[in-house]
Amino acid sequence: MIEKKVTVQLKTGLQARPAALFVQEANRYNSEVFVEKDGKRVNAKSIMGIMSLAIGSGVDITISVSGHDEEEAIKGLEAFITEQN
């Protein structure tokens, strides 16, 4: 399992369309992927879970990945969170 704390750089945070794209990115990997914010942990492959966290821009979240492609997954998801505009 890999855990990484990242700061959301997306202008609108993970709301609506960016949240859907993040979930789509998470679903590209076979590993289990979770996102945690303020002690609440949700499945990153669930749009409802991600939306329930109300993740805004500049917010710190923890991404946890477990599985055979976990290194690829953590890199891809971190890049999405920190490099999208």
C-alpha positions as CSV (number, residue, x, y, z in Angstrom):
1,M,0.0,0.0,0.0
2,I,1.2,3.5,-0.9
3,E,-0.2,6.6,0.8
4,K,0.6,10.1,-0.4
5,K,-0.6,13.5,0.9
6,V,-1.2,16.0,-1.9
7,T,-2.6,19.5,-2.2
8,V,-5.4,19.9,-4.7
9,Q,-4.2,22.4,-7.3
10,L,-7.4,22.3,-9.5
11,K,-9.0,25.8,-9.7
12,T,-12.4,24.4,-8.8
13,G,-11.2,21.6,-6.6
14,L,-12.8,18.2,-7.1
15,Q,-16.3,19.4,-7.9
16,A,-18.6,18.2,-10.8
17,R,-16.6,17.7,-14.0
18,P,-13.1,17.5,-12.4
19,A,-14.5,14.9,-9.9
20,A,-15.9,12.8,-12.7
21,L,-12.5,12.9,-14.5
22,F,-10.7,12.0,-11.3
23,V,-13.0,9.0,-10.8
24,Q,-12.5,8.0,-14.4
25,E,-8.7,8.2,-13.9
26,A,-8.9,6.1,-10.7
27,N,-10.9,3.5,-12.6
28,R,-8.1,3.0,-15.1
29,Y,-6.2,1.1,-12.4
30,N,-6.8,-2.3,-11.0
31,S,-5.6,-1.3,-7.5
32,E,-8.0,-0.2,-4.8
33,V,-7.9,3.6,-4.5
34,F,-9.1,5.7,-1.6
35,V,-9.1,9.4,-0.8
36,E,-9.2,10.8,2.7
37,K,-10.0,14.3,3.8
38,D,-10.5,15.4,7.4
39,G,-10.7,11.8,8.6
40,K,-13.3,10.8,6.1
41,R,-12.2,8.1,3.7
42,V,-14.0,7.2,0.5
43,N,-13.5,4.9,-2.5
44,A,-11.9,7.1,-5.2
45,K,-13.7,5.1,-7.9
46,S,-17.1,6.4,-6.6
47,I,-18.3,9.7,-7.9
48,M,-20.7,10.0,-5.0
49,G,-17.9,9.3,-2.5
50,I,-15.6,11.9,-4.0
51,M,-18.4,14.5,-4.2
52,S,-19.3,13.9,-0.6
53,L,-15.9,15.1,0.5
54,A,-16.4,18.6,-1.0
55,I,-12.8,18.9,-1.9
56,G,-11.9,22.5,-2.8
57,S,-8.8,24.0,-4.3
58,G,-5.8,24.2,-1.9
59,V,-7.1,21.4,0.3
60,D,-4.8,18.7,1.5
61,I,-6.0,15.1,0.8
62,T,-4.4,11.7,1.2
63,I,-4.6,9.2,-1.6
64,S,-4.1,5.6,-0.7
65,V,-3.5,2.9,-3.3
66,S,-3.2,-0.9,-2.9
67,G,-2.6,-3.4,-5.6
68,H,-0.2,-4.6,-8.3
69,D,-0.3,-1.3,-10.2
70,E,-0.2,1.0,-7.2
71,E,2.9,2.9,-8.2
72,E,1.5,3.8,-11.6
73,A,-1.8,4.7,-10.0
74,I,-0.4,7.0,-7.3
75,K,1.7,8.8,-9.9
76,G,-1.2,9.2,-12.3
77,L,-3.7,10.4,-9.7
78,E,-1.1,12.8,-8.1
79,A,-0.4,14.3,-11.5
80,F,-4.1,14.8,-12.1
81,I,-4.7,16.6,-8.8
82,T,-1.6,18.8,-9.0
83,E,-1.3,19.6,-12.7
84,Q,-4.8,20.0,-14.1
85,N,-6.1,23.6,-14.7
